[in-house]
């Protein structure tokens, strides 16, 4: 973020370091990426000067936690199917609807909501609206119980005739889908960076474990199966690292395309799940114990193939470019 809004004035490379180190340590309870690398950029790129001046410094100081509300009970990756609506009434909007699976949803101080302002236009009728938690009619549901990411708050959000001034809209009316498609490239890059850092961290952990653990009078590492599994993981991680770094450079130069970001997100999520499963197997029974880092990393990785656009949607995006 620019210094005038409380940031350090750096580029996304600084965020990449934080994203990777959090993933390497498997500290997945922190919703930093959503706060820093998703919502903040929606405000910076599309918010009015008043919105940026009010919220970005609070976000930088940790005084306000941010969330993005896209998914609904009946609409996930298919954004044009969302039912949450915002119709004009007087000098503002009246917002009605429900969102679910919202990262930072329980702890957030404000949320950016994707809503239909022109339902008859389909995806071309979506707008992005900033809703503070103090708004009458806005309520939070329970913290959802997930199989992974247990330290991260994820919740439902409800909007019952929430009156929001037009000034809280980000950018132009009905341009929300275009904004979402532009910003999703960075979000998917972030997922890819998390995937490779997780693989590298868990690979280092497993190499150390197999050297220290003995079976049948020798270390686990001395068995050919162990060495071959680790060699495969190392080679695949090296390949993914090269691609992830290339995508990061492209993004810093403003050249990362949605298709390339989808490729990284797809490959990163799928490889992370496959490799971590092999690494967990090398831990034997201890790998199934929640107190072991590899068990938590394996469990937390499963959602990477779903959120930010499922692997199936990534394949669809790539195929459309062929």
C-alpha positions as CSV (number, residue, x, y, z in Angstrom):
1,X,0.0,0.0,0.0
2,X,1.2,3.6,-0.6
3,X,2.5,5.3,2.5
4,X,-0.3,7.9,2.4
5,X,-2.7,5.1,3.4
6,X,-0.5,3.7,6.1
7,X,1.4,1.2,4.0
8,X,5.2,0.8,3.5
9,X,5.1,1.7,-0.2
10,X,6.5,-1.7,-1.3
11,X,5.2,-4.0,-4.1
12,X,3.6,-7.4,-4.0
13,X,7.0,-9.0,-3.6
14,X,6.9,-8.1,0.1
15,X,3.5,-9.7,0.4
16,X,4.8,-12.8,-1.3
17,X,7.5,-13.2,1.4
18,X,4.8,-13.1,4.1
19,X,2.5,-15.4,2.3
20,X,5.2,-18.0,1.8
21,X,6.6,-17.9,5.3
22,X,3.1,-18.3,6.8
23,X,2.5,-21.3,4.6
24,X,5.9,-22.8,5.3
25,X,5.2,-22.7,9.0
26,X,1.6,-24.0,8.3
27,X,0.2,-21.0,10.3
28,X,-3.0,-21.3,8.3
29,X,-5.2,-19.7,11.0
30,X,-4.1,-16.2,9.9
31,X,-6.4,-14.6,7.3
32,X,-3.6,-12.2,6.3
33,X,-3.8,-12.9,2.6
34,X,-7.5,-12.1,2.3
35,X,-7.0,-8.9,4.4
36,X,-3.7,-7.7,2.8
37,X,-3.6,-9.1,-0.7
38,X,-7.3,-9.3,-1.7
39,X,-9.6,-6.8,0.0
40,X,-7.0,-4.0,0.4
41,X,-6.4,-4.0,-3.4
42,X,-10.1,-3.8,-4.2
43,X,-10.2,-0.6,-2.0
44,X,-7.0,0.8,-3.5
45,X,-8.0,0.1,-7.2
46,X,-11.7,0.9,-7.1
47,X,-12.6,2.7,-3.9
48,X,-13.2,6.4,-3.7
49,X,-10.7,8.7,-2.0
50,X,-13.0,8.8,1.0
51,X,-13.2,5.0,1.2
52,X,-9.4,4.6,0.9
53,X,-8.7,7.3,3.5
54,X,-11.2,5.8,6.0
55,X,-10.4,2.1,5.7
56,X,-6.9,1.5,4.4
57,X,-5.0,3.1,7.3
58,X,-7.2,1.2,9.8
59,X,-6.4,-2.0,7.9
60,X,-2.7,-1.2,8.0
61,X,-2.7,-0.6,11.7
62,X,-4.7,-3.7,12.4
63,X,-7.7,-1.7,13.7
64,X,-10.1,-3.1,11.1
65,X,-10.3,-6.6,9.7
66,X,-11.6,-7.0,6.1
67,X,-13.5,-9.7,4.3
68,X,-14.8,-10.4,0.8
69,X,-18.2,-11.9,0.4
70,X,-18.8,-13.7,-2.9
71,X,-20.0,-17.3,-2.3
72,X,-23.6,-18.1,-1.5
73,X,-25.4,-21.3,-0.4
74,X,-26.5,-21.8,-4.0
75,X,-23.6,-20.1,-5.9
76,X,-19.9,-20.9,-5.5
77,X,-17.6,-20.6,-8.5
78,X,-20.5,-19.5,-10.8
79,X,-20.6,-15.9,-9.8
80,X,-23.3,-15.0,-12.2
81,X,-25.7,-17.2,-10.2
82,X,-25.5,-15.1,-7.0
83,X,-28.9,-14.0,-5.6
84,X,-27.8,-11.3,-3.2
85,X,-29.4,-8.0,-4.5
86,X,-28.8,-4.3,-4.1
87,X,-31.6,-2.2,-5.5
88,X,-31.6,1.6,-5.6
89,X,-33.8,3.3,-3.0
90,X,-33.5,7.1,-2.6
91,X,-29.8,8.1,-2.4
92,X,-28.5,4.6,-1.6
93,X,-28.9,0.8,-2.0
94,X,-31.0,-1.7,-0.1
95,X,-29.0,-4.9,0.2
96,X,-30.7,-8.3,0.7
97,X,-29.2,-11.8,0.7
98,X,-26.9,-14.3,2.3
99,X,-23.3,-15.2,1.9
100,X,-21.4,-18.3,3.2
101,X,-17.9,-19.7,3.6
102,X,-16.5,-16.2,4.2
103,X,-12.9,-16.0,5.3
104,X,-12.5,-13.5,8.2
105,X,-16.3,-13.3,8.2
106,X,-16.7,-13.7,12.0
107,X,-14.0,-11.2,13.0
108,X,-14.4,-8.7,10.2
109,X,-15.2,-5.0,10.7
110,X,-16.4,-4.5,7.1
111,X,-17.0,-6.7,4.1
112,X,-17.0,-6.1,0.4
113,X,-20.2,-7.7,-1.0
114,X,-20.8,-8.8,-4.5
115,X,-24.5,-8.1,-5.2
116,X,-26.8,-8.0,-8.2
117,X,-27.7,-4.3,-9.0
118,X,-29.1,-5.3,-12.4
119,X,-30.2,-8.9,-12.2
120,X,-31.5,-9.0,-15.8
121,X,-27.9,-8.5,-17.0
122,X,-26.5,-11.6,-15.4
123,X,-22.8,-11.4,-14.6
124,X,-22.8,-7.9,-16.2
125,X,-25.2,-6.7,-13.5
126,X,-22.9,-7.3,-10.4
127,X,-21.6,-4.4,-8.3
128,X,-19.2,-4.4,-5.3
129,X,-20.5,-2.7,-2.2
130,X,-18.6,-2.0,1.1
131,X,-20.7,-2.8,4.1
132,X,-19.5,-2.0,7.7
133,X,-20.7,-4.3,10.4
134,X,-22.5,-1.4,12.1
135,X,-25.0,-1.2,9.3
136,X,-28.5,-2.0,10.5
137,X,-29.8,-5.3,9.1
138,X,-26.3,-6.8,8.7
139,X,-25.7,-9.9,10.9
140,X,-23.1,-12.6,11.2
141,X,-24.0,-16.3,11.5
142,X,-22.1,-18.9,13.4
143,X,-18.4,-19.8,12.9
144,X,-18.6,-22.7,10.5
145,X,-17.0,-26.0,11.5
146,X,-14.5,-27.1,8.9
147,X,-12.4,-30.2,8.5
148,X,-9.3,-28.0,8.1
149,X,-8.1,-24.5,8.7
150,X,-9.4,-24.9,12.2
151,X,-7.9,-21.7,13.6
152,X,-9.3,-19.5,10.8
153,X,-12.7,-17.9,11.2
154,X,-15.1,-18.7,8.4
155,X,-18.8,-17.8,8.7
156,X,-22.1,-17.0,7.2
157,X,-23.3,-13.4,6.6
158,X,-26.8,-12.1,6.4
159,X,-28.2,-8.9,4.9
160,X,-31.8,-7.9,5.6
161,X,-32.7,-4.6,4.0
162,X,-29.4,-3.1,4.7
163,X,-29.3,0.5,3.7
164,X,-26.0,1.5,2.2
165,X,-25.1,4.9,0.6
166,X,-24.1,4.9,-3.1
167,X,-20.7,6.3,-2.0
168,X,-19.9,2.8,-0.5
169,X,-19.9,1.2,-4.0
170,X,-16.5,0.4,-5.3
171,X,-16.0,1.6,-8.9
172,X,-18.8,1.8,-11.4
173,X,-22.2,0.2,-11.0
174,X,-22.5,-3.2,-12.7
175,X,-18.7,-3.4,-13.3
176,X,-18.1,-5.8,-10.3
177,X,-17.6,-8.9,-12.4
178,X,-14.8,-7.2,-14.4
179,X,-13.2,-6.1,-11.2
180,X,-13.4,-9.6,-9.7
181,X,-11.8,-11.2,-12.8
182,X,-8.9,-8.7,-12.7
183,X,-8.2,-9.2,-9.0
184,X,-8.6,-13.0,-9.0
185,X,-5.3,-13.3,-10.8
186,X,-3.5,-12.0,-7.8
187,X,-5.5,-14.1,-5.4
188,X,-4.8,-17.3,-7.4
189,X,-1.1,-16.3,-7.5
190,X,-1.2,-16.1,-3.7
191,X,-2.7,-19.6,-3.6
192,X,0.1,-20.9,-5.8
193,X,2.8,-19.3,-3.7
194,X,1.2,-20.9,-0.6
195,X,1.2,-24.3,-2.2
196,X,4.9,-24.4,-3.2
197,X,6.0,-23.0,0.2
198,X,3.9,-25.6,2.0
199,X,5.4,-28.4,-0.2
200,X,8.9,-27.1,0.5
201,X,8.4,-26.8,4.2
202,X,6.8,-30.2,4.6
203,X,9.4,-31.8,2.4
204,X,12.2,-30.5,4.6
205,X,10.3,-31.7,7.7
206,X,9.8,-35.2,6.2
207,X,13.5,-35.6,5.2
208,X,14.5,-34.8,8.7
209,X,11.9,-37.2,10.1
210,X,13.0,-40.1,7.9
211,X,16.6,-39.6,8.8
212,X,15.8,-39.7,12.5
213,X,13.2,-42.5,12.5
214,X,14.5,-46.1,12.5
215,X,12.8,-49.3,11.2
216,X,14.3,-52.8,10.9
217,X,17.7,-51.6,12.1
218,X,18.2,-48.6,9.8
219,X,16.7,-45.2,9.1
220,X,13.6,-44.8,7.0
221,X,15.6,-42.7,4.6
222,X,17.8,-45.7,3.8
223,X,14.9,-47.6,2.2
224,X,14.7,-47.2,-1.5
225,X,11.0,-46.5,-1.4
226,X,11.6,-43.6,0.9
227,X,14.3,-42.1,-1.2
228,X,12.4,-42.4,-4.4
229,X,9.3,-40.8,-2.9
230,X,11.3,-37.9,-1.6
231,X,13.2,-37.6,-4.9
232,X,9.9,-37.4,-6.8
233,X,8.6,-34.8,-4.4
234,X,11.9,-32.7,-4.6
235,X,11.8,-32.8,-8.4
236,X,8.2,-31.7,-8.6
237,X,8.7,-29.0,-6.0
238,X,11.6,-27.6,-8.0
239,X,9.5,-27.5,-11.2
240,X,6.6,-25.8,-9.4
241,X,8.9,-23.3,-7.7
242,X,10.3,-22.2,-11.1
243,X,6.8,-21.6,-12.5
244,X,5.6,-19.9,-9.3
245,X,8.6,-17.5,-9.3
246,X,8.0,-16.8,-13.0
247,X,4.4,-15.9,-12.4
248,X,5.4,-13.7,-9.5
249,X,7.8,-11.8,-11.7
250,X,5.1,-11.4,-14.4
251,X,2.7,-10.1,-11.8
252,X,5.2,-7.5,-10.5
253,X,5.7,-6.4,-14.1
254,X,1.9,-6.2,-14.6
255,X,1.9,-9.0,-17.2
256,X,0.4,-12.0,-15.3
257,X,-2.7,-13.2,-17.3
258,X,-5.8,-14.8,-15.7
259,X,-4.9,-18.0,-17.6
260,X,-1.4,-18.2,-16.3
261,X,-2.7,-17.5,-12.8
262,X,-5.3,-20.3,-13.2
263,X,-2.5,-22.7,-14.3
264,X,-0.4,-21.9,-11.2
265,X,-3.4,-22.3,-8.9
266,X,-4.4,-25.6,-10.5
267,X,-1.0,-27.1,-10.5
268,X,-0.1,-25.8,-7.1
269,X,-3.2,-27.1,-5.4
270,X,-3.2,-30.5,-7.1
271,X,0.5,-31.1,-6.5
272,X,0.4,-29.9,-2.9
273,X,-2.4,-32.4,-2.1
274,X,-0.7,-35.3,-3.9
275,X,2.8,-34.6,-2.5
276,X,1.6,-34.0,1.1
277,X,-0.3,-37.3,1.0
278,X,2.9,-39.1,0.1
279,X,4.9,-37.2,2.8
280,X,2.2,-38.1,5.4
281,X,2.5,-41.8,4.5
282,X,6.2,-41.7,5.2
283,X,5.4,-40.6,8.8
284,X,3.4,-43.8,9.3
285,X,0.9,-43.8,12.2
286,X,2.4,-40.5,13.5
287,X,1.3,-38.9,10.3
288,X,-2.3,-39.5,11.3
289,X,-1.9,-37.7,14.6
290,X,-3.2,-34.1,14.7
291,X,-0.3,-33.0,16.9
292,X,2.1,-33.6,14.0
293,X,2.6,-30.7,11.6
294,X,2.4,-32.9,8.5
295,X,-1.1,-34.1,9.6
296,X,-2.4,-30.5,10.0
297,X,-0.8,-29.4,6.7
298,X,-2.3,-32.4,4.8
299,X,-5.7,-31.6,6.3
300,X,-5.5,-27.9,5.6
301,X,-4.3,-28.3,2.0
302,X,-7.6,-30.0,0.9
303,X,-9.4,-26.7,0.5
304,X,-6.8,-25.3,-1.9
305,X,-8.4,-27.3,-4.6
306,X,-11.8,-25.6,-3.9
307,X,-11.5,-22.0,-2.8
308,X,-10.3,-19.2,-5.0
309,X,-12.0,-21.1,-7.9
310,X,-12.1,-24.9,-7.9
311,X,-9.7,-27.0,-9.9
312,X,-12.5,-27.7,-12.3
313,X,-13.1,-24.0,-12.9
314,X,-9.3,-23.5,-13.4
315,X,-9.3,-26.2,-16.1
316,X,-12.3,-24.5,-17.8
317,X,-10.5,-21.1,-17.8
318,X,-7.4,-22.7,-19.3
319,X,-9.4,-24.7,-21.9
320,X,-11.2,-21.5,-23.1
321,X,-7.8,-20.1,-24.1
322,X,-6.9,-23.0,-26.3
